[in-house]
Amino acid sequence: MAFTHYSNFYFKGLPEARSKTGGNGPAPALAHIGLESIGDPRRLVCRFHPDHLTSNSAWVELSGHRRMLILGLITETTDEEVKAVPYVIANPAPNILDGGPGASLWTNRLEIHAGQVDQFKKVGDNPLRLHKPDLEVVRGISENEVKHAFADLLGEPEIPKDWGGERSDLFSTQVTISGNQYSTAFAFKGPAKFAPMSLASLGKNGDQIDRLFSEPAEFLVLQHCNSVDNAVRGTMRAYANQMNNLRLFMIIDRYDTLRVLNAYSKCGVDFGDR
C-alpha cells in the first residue's frame, strides 16, 4: 500500500553508513516516528539504502529530528511497527516552514483555531476563561441552534435541512482567514448524546469525517458540544494533509463553541466579562 506522511521524523544510521562504507554499505539507514497522532499505537519505520540518495545535501538533512514528507510503500505490518520502503523523502515547502507566508498553517499541520477565522475574530481578541460547570450551558443548546448561529455569523442566508445522506451540515463561501476567502464545509454534532466525541460516534458507520472531506471545500470544520478525542483530531489531520489535496481543518469543541456563542451573543450565551 502506498502512503504519504508529513511529520517530524527521527533519522538515524546515515552518518555511520557514510563513515564506514562511503555510502555503499549493506546496512540501511532509517526514519521512524510514532503514529499516535493519527490514533495508531504503532511506529512507522522506513528503511532506505544510502546509494539511493540523489543529492549530497541528503547526507546532512536526513539526520536527527527533521520535519519531512515521505512517500513510500508499506511492506509489512506487525503489532508494534508499520514497516515501509520510502520512494521520496523531501521537504515540500522549506520557505514556508522557515517562516515565510502561511508558516503558521504548515507548522500547525494545516489546523486552524477559531480565533484565526475573521468571522470569529472576537474569540481571539478577548479570550474567555471557562470552567467545567460552564459546560452545562451548551448541553441545553440544540445542534440546529448552533448551526443557525454560525450561519448568521458567516452571513449565509440559506441553511439546508438535515437529511440522512448529507456530507456536511452547512456549506459556505463566505469564510475568510486573514482576509483570504475559503470554501468551507461544516459538520455539527449536538448534545443528543452529551459525551466526548470518538471515531465511533461519527455517523452510523463511523464515516462522517470521510464524508465531510468528500465535499469540494478548501476548509473543513467539525463542531461538537463536548470534548473531542485525539483519535478524531488525528484522523482530521491525516485527511487534511493528503499531499495531493492539502486542505485546512478546524475542530470546535465544547469550550470553543461557548467562546464563539458568547463573543457574539448567540443562543442566549452571556458570561459577561471574565
Secondary structure, DSSP 8 states (H G I E B T S, - for coil): -EEEEEEEEEEESHHHHHHHHTT--SS-EEEEEE-GGGT--SEEEEEE-GGG--STTHHHHSSEEEEEEEEEEEEEE-SSEEEEEEEEEE-S-HHHHTT-TTHHHHHTTTB--GGGBGGGHHHHHS-----GGGGHHHHTS-HHHHHHHHHHHHT--------TT-S-SEEEEEEEETTEEEEEEEEEE-GGG-S-B-GGGSSTTS-HHHHHTTSS-SEEEEEESS-B-HHHHHHHHHHHT-TTS--EEEEE-HHHHHHHHHHTT-TT------
